[in-house]
Amino acid sequence: MQTLKHYSIIALLLICFSCDVKPKPINYGSDGCHFCKMTIVDKVHAAEIVTKKGKVYMFDATECMIHFMDEFDTSEIKLYLSNNYTEPEALIDATKATFLISENIPSPMGAFLSAFKNKADAEKPQAEKGGDLYTWTELLAKFKD
């Protein structure tokens, strides 16, 4: 009986640690975009999806992540992440980010889309470069059109 308890505890621990739901660092210059298959090189526009089971999908741009969602069961997604424009390579929660679409800030796939941790951070480049601000929900609606 004691041995069965030990196996149960070990099995439970393995289950808990085998489904590690967290982002993975992007290897710029070698990892490929899951949607368009381009190599991810831009350190301010990359994105990731992490599923509830811990599988990570990497993208060279937030717009690729959004297009990928059209062909994926989004109920399986735990995290939507975009690179923070003001802090290259830093992934932020896309659902809480503010997005700027400005034709004066190029992005890898030509949508001119950049993510910012908050609205105040996005307003500075918007004042200099122009463009429109979007929440995650507004951005998804725009891309559905």
Buried (B, 14 or more C-beta within 10 A) or exposed (E): EEEEEEEEEEEEEEEEEEEEEEEBEBEBEEBBBBBBEBBBBBBBBBBBBBBEEBBBBBBBBBBBBBBBBEEBEEEEBBBBBBBBBBBEEBBBEBEEBBBBBBEEBEBBBEBBBBBBBEEEBBBEBBEEBEBEBBBBEEBBEBBEE
